[in-house]
């Protein structure tokens, strides 16, 4: 991110309310850590190094940190022995210090979570969950906001275990609205992206990803209309759609139908994530997931006007190599990415025989070829 971007961010978030990060698991005796189950599969998303050979029966997964899961840490878990490996430094290897046993106690790992171009130290908590693994990121931020000219004590809670505090619909804000020095779990806790009604005014809370600054905006009273069209193959009807948008004011909007106008408050919006199911001509149902790579507010809604937007338009495939590419006899890590014009990256692709089925994950097949198109080596990869 550029210096101009950070200047604009500083102007958007008033500096008079100081926010502080606390690396703690509880606040007032209440847990502030959310645990997510790691989805484990029989094969790793990326090929393991030749010297990293787990025991037979091991399962593989990833822990995603940062906005849109920008940082993905490889995980290996062998349930029979309770041995787990975590690529905590994201170097593609599992060093001896990154291998541990999961017992009854939480296992703590220090990681570097990404916030834009900056990294911050965070404590990753890992524990067993049944025959699998769950993880959370310890810590919360504490400060205050101004609602109608009144300073109100506030906390930000990471509700989706990505290490960030700006996840609309997932992360939480606690507001001491009655000023008694405590946070009521029923009346003073709100999901980000929802409206906070206080003193007859509707407010929206929009934190910075690191949770160290918060903007408060009154919800616009004027509305416009938004309609999404889905770029797809002919004869592949949309059977399910869920597109999550976040406005520049901080409001979360969910679009459930294609080509159906939806009334929304005026302002600029960004697409945060998309879950899509298409019925293919082969009779199977294809499941896709996309997440935002950055916070670009590229959709503008004007008062009384209809805005049409092509969802998942201009898909492009890019392939990048890591810094070791070109070393004779060495391994080459290849990272395929399928992205849209809205800077949405595909994170999931599955195919199911029926609509109700969960689906089988589809991988990209990557081939290294020599003269005459002779295949020298090949591997499978997900779209991280």
Rosetta blueprint (number, residue, H / E / L):
1 X L
2 X L
3 X H
4 X H
5 X H
6 X H
7 X H
8 X H
9 X H
10 X H
11 X H
12 X H
13 X L
14 X L
15 X L
16 X L
17 X L
18 X L
19 X L
20 X E
21 X E
22 X E
23 X L
24 X L
25 X L
26 X E
27 X E
28 X L
29 X L
30 X E
31 X E
32 X L
33 X L
34 X L
35 X L
36 X E
37 X E
38 X L
39 X L
40 X L
41 X E
42 X L
43 X L
44 X L
45 X L
46 X L
47 X L
48 X L
49 X L
50 X L
51 X L
52 X L
53 X L
54 X L
55 X L
56 X L
57 X L
58 X L
59 X E
60 X E
61 X E
62 X E
63 X E
64 X E
65 X E
66 X L
67 X H
68 X H
69 X H
70 X L
71 X E
72 X E
73 X E
74 X E
75 X E
76 X E
77 X E
78 X E
79 X L
80 X L
81 X L
82 X L
83 X E
84 X E
85 X E
86 X E
87 X L
88 X L
89 X L
90 X L
91 X L
92 X L
93 X L
94 X L
95 X L
96 X H
97 X H
98 X H
99 X E
100 X E
101 X E
102 X L
103 X L
104 X L
105 X L
106 X L
107 X E
108 X E
109 X E
110 X E
111 X E
112 X E
113 X E
114 X E
115 X E
116 X L
117 X L
118 X E
119 X E
120 X E
121 X E
122 X E
123 X E
124 X E
125 X E
126 X E
127 X E
128 X E
129 X E
130 X L
131 X L
132 X E
133 X E
134 X E
135 X E
136 X E
137 X E
138 X E
139 X L
140 X E
141 X E
142 X E
143 X E
144 X E
145 X E
146 X E
147 X E
148 X L
149 X L
150 X E
151 X E
152 X E
153 X E
154 X E
155 X E
156 X E
157 X E
158 X L
159 X L
160 X L
161 X L
162 X L
163 X L
164 X L
165 X L
166 X L
167 X L
168 X L
169 X L
170 X L
171 X L
172 X E
173 X E
174 X E
175 X E
176 X L
177 X L
178 X L
179 X L
180 X L
181 X L
182 X L
183 X L
184 X L
185 X L
186 X L
187 X L
188 X L
189 X E
190 X E
191 X E
192 X L
193 X L
194 X L
195 X L
196 X E
197 X E
198 X E
199 X L
200 X L
201 X E
202 X E
203 X E
204 X E
205 X E
206 X E
207 X E
208 X L
209 X L
210 X L
211 X L
212 X L
213 X L
214 X E
215 X E
216 X E
217 X E
218 X E
219 X L
220 X L
221 X L
222 X L
223 X E
224 X E
225 X E
226 X E
227 X E
228 X E
229 X E
230 X E
231 X L
232 X L
233 X L
234 X L
235 X L
236 X L
237 X L
238 X E
239 X E
240 X E
241 X E
242 X E
243 X E
244 X E
245 X E
246 X E
247 X E
248 X L
249 X L
250 X L
251 X L
252 X E
253 X E
254 X E
255 X E
256 X L
257 X L
258 X L
259 X L
260 X L
261 X L
262 X E
263 X E
264 X E
265 X E
266 X L
267 X E
268 X E
269 X E
270 X E
271 X E
272 X E
273 X E
274 X E
275 X E
276 X E
277 X E
278 X E
279 X E
280 X L
281 X L
282 X L
283 X L
284 X L
285 X E
286 X E
287 X E
288 X E
289 X E
290 X E
291 X E
292 X E
293 X L
294 X L
295 X L
296 X L
297 X L
298 X L
299 X E
300 X E
301 X E
302 X L
303 X L
304 X L
305 X L
306 X E
307 X E
308 X E
309 X E
310 X E
311 X E
312 X L
313 X L
314 X L
315 X L
316 X E
317 X E
318 X E
319 X E
320 X E
321 X E
322 X L
323 X L
324 X L
325 X L
326 X L
327 X L
328 X L
329 X L
330 X L
331 X L
332 X L
333 X L
334 X E
335 X E
336 X E
337 X E
338 X E
339 X E
340 X L
341 X L
342 X L
343 X L
344 X E
345 X E
346 X E
347 X E
348 X E
349 X E
350 X E
351 X E
352 X E
353 X L
354 X L
355 X L
356 X L
357 X L
358 X L
359 X L
360 X E
361 X E
362 X L
363 X L
364 X E
365 X E
366 X E
367 X E
368 X E
369 X E
370 X L
371 X H
372 X H
373 X H
374 X L
375 X E
376 X E
377 X E
378 X E
379 X E
380 X E
381 X E
382 X L
383 X L
384 X L
